[in-house]
Amino acid sequence: MAKRSGTTSSRTSGAILAVVRRLLEATTDPALRQVKTDDILALLDSAATPSPPAPDSNGARPQRWQDQLIEDHIPAGASVLDLGCGNGELLARLIQRKQVRGQGIELDSDEIFECVQRGVPVFQANLDLGLSGFADQRFDYVVLEETLQTLHRPIDVLNEMLRVGRHGIVSFPNFAYWRVRLDLTLGGRMPITERLPYRWYDTPNIHLFSVQDFLDWASANGARIVSGHALCEGQVRKLADDDNLRAEEVLMVVEKR
């Protein structure tokens, strides 16, 4: 697509508007229904501008944007189960700063070794096999941070999360994000973005889903969305109605109705 300065040529603009109108008429996406044709053109104009990079500090591994939100939400002294806890960095912070009673579950042996070095309670298990070792409502909070889309049985794990926890905190990349949609539509290949830097054959993400898919699951399974936040173009804000289109990643706090 040729670079445009300011406004689109009338011929190109008319052709794009015609396509956009047809898409808006046919869409079943509630977020897309709210978007005006001029907004779509603005998104197309900004498509050549990459998303702002995640902040880094002195070359260290950047803290995930969700970590501070999770820490702020979980009260001091709560019991926390971190599913797919990775190297235990988040759980270590919660234990140190909030005095939570924490437990991590991780499959990767190298990550478990790092957990042990941090003093984080952890045991090795495959989340897809369930959480039968935990009683109902055993934890105040169960965390699924950037893990759900990597699982073979995500719905089973979500249901188990709500069984063993009073609250669930789930974060995931939104595969309906507008840059992802546009990249797939125009490029014809699986999208690669800053937040989804993998190629189709080496990605850990095996179940791709969107904000709307998650909301549909919650509605069908008696889960209430307590709160939500979205990462949009490098900025973190509260979840909005049109974030199935605009959010790159989201975090939601859920509980059983």
C-alpha positions, 0 to 999 in steps of 0.5 A: 500500500502506497504511503498516504499523507494526511488523507486518502485519495478519493478513488482509494478512499471510496473503494475502501469505504465500500469494503468497510461498509460491507464488512460492518453490515455483515459483522457479528462482532459487537466491537466492530459494529460500534466502529464508524467507517472513518475510524476504520480508515484511521486505523488503516492510516496508523497501521504502518506505525509499530506499537510502542515497545514495552518498557525495559530497565537497564537491559533487564527482562521487562516486567509484564504489564499485568504484574502490577495490576495483579499485585494491586488487586490481591489483598495482603495475606490472601492465598494465591495459586499461580498456574503456569507460574514460570520462574516464580517472579510474580509469586515471589513479589506477592509473597514478599510485598503482600505476605500472601500464602502462595503456591505455584504450578509449573511444567518446565524444569528450568523454570521450576529451578528458578522458582526454588532459587527464589524460595517460591513454593512450587511443584511440577504438574501439567495443568491440562490434567486438572487440579484434582489435588486441591479442594473446592475454594481452596484459594482466594485467588487463582492466577492464569497469566499469559498461560491459557492460550498455551493449554490443550484443554483451556476450558477445563482449566478455567472451570477448575480455576473457578472451582478451587479459587474464589476469584480468578485472574486471567490475562491473555493476548487478544487475537481479534486485535485490529493489527492482527486482523489487518495483518492476516487480511492483507498479508495472508500469513499468520500475524507477527507482532511485538506481543505475538513474536512467534512464527506459525511453527514455533508459537506456544499459543495453540488455542487462539481466542479473543476478548469476545470469546472469553466473554462468551465463555464467562456468560455460558459458564456462570462466571462474572467479570469483576473487573478488566484492563486492556493494553492498547498501543502501549497504554494500560486502561480499564477494559472498554466495550470496543476492546475486542477490536482495540486491545492487544492484551487483556487482564480480567478478574472473574468469579463464580456467580 
